[in-house]
Amino acid sequence: MTALVILLGSGMIVAAFAAIYLKNLIAAVVAAGIVSLFASVVYLILAAPDVAMTEAAIGAGLSTAIFIYAIKHTREEEVEND
């Protein structure tokens, strides 16, 4: 159990650094979503299912979708204005 938490924590750190250093905005948003997804699994392992469901729904799901939607529509407006 402890090894799984350490593995997920390490994955969160790697994904967080990927989100910071990636040049592609969509890939950075997906990496940030992976951090939230791993965090929700850690919360589930640590016996906090209500926090895990909230993190998965809001952090990994809704926030990622809103960021991707905003980036996509911002890029479309940039193309139209050129």
N, C-alpha and C positions, 0 to 999 in steps of 0.2 A: 504494500500500500504506500509506504513512504517513498519507495523508488519511483512509483507512478507519479506522485506529486512532484518529486524532484525533476522527473522527465518533462512533465507538463510545464513546470516553472521555467525550465531551461528553454523549452519551445516558445514560451511567452516572451522571454528575453530576446531570443533570436528573431522572432516575428516583429517585436517592437523596434529593434535596430533596423530590420528590413523596411518597416514602415517609415522610419526616419530617413534612410539613405536611398531609397528607390526614387528614380527620376520620374517614372510613370505614375501618375496620380491614381489611376484605377488600381494598379498593383499595390500601391501604398495603402489604399483604403481596404483592400482585401486582406493585407497583412494585419492591419489594425483590427479587422473583424475576426481574424484568427486568434489574436490576443484575447479578445472578449470570449470567443468560443472556448478556448483553453481555460480561461478563468471560470467559466460556468461549469466546466467539468471538475475543476478543483473544488469549487463550492459544493458540488454534488458529493464528491468523495468525502469532504469534511462535514457532511451531514447537515447541509443548509439548502434543502431542495427549493425553498421559496426564493432564496437569493439566486440560486442557479437558474431557475426558470426566468426570473426577471432579467438577469444578465444575458441569457441566450436570446430572449425576445427583443429586448431593447438594445443592448450593447452589440450583439453579433448580428441581429436581424435588421431591425428598423434603422439604426444609425448607419449601418453599411449601405442599405438601400437608399436612404436619403442622400448620403454623400455621393454615391454613384449617379443618382438622378441629377443632382446639382452639377456635378462635373460634366455630365453628358450634355445638359442643356446650356451650360456656359460655353462649351466648345462649339455647339451649334450656333450660338449667337455670335461668336468670334468669326466663324466662317461667313455668316451672313453679312457682317459689317465690313469685311474686306473688299 
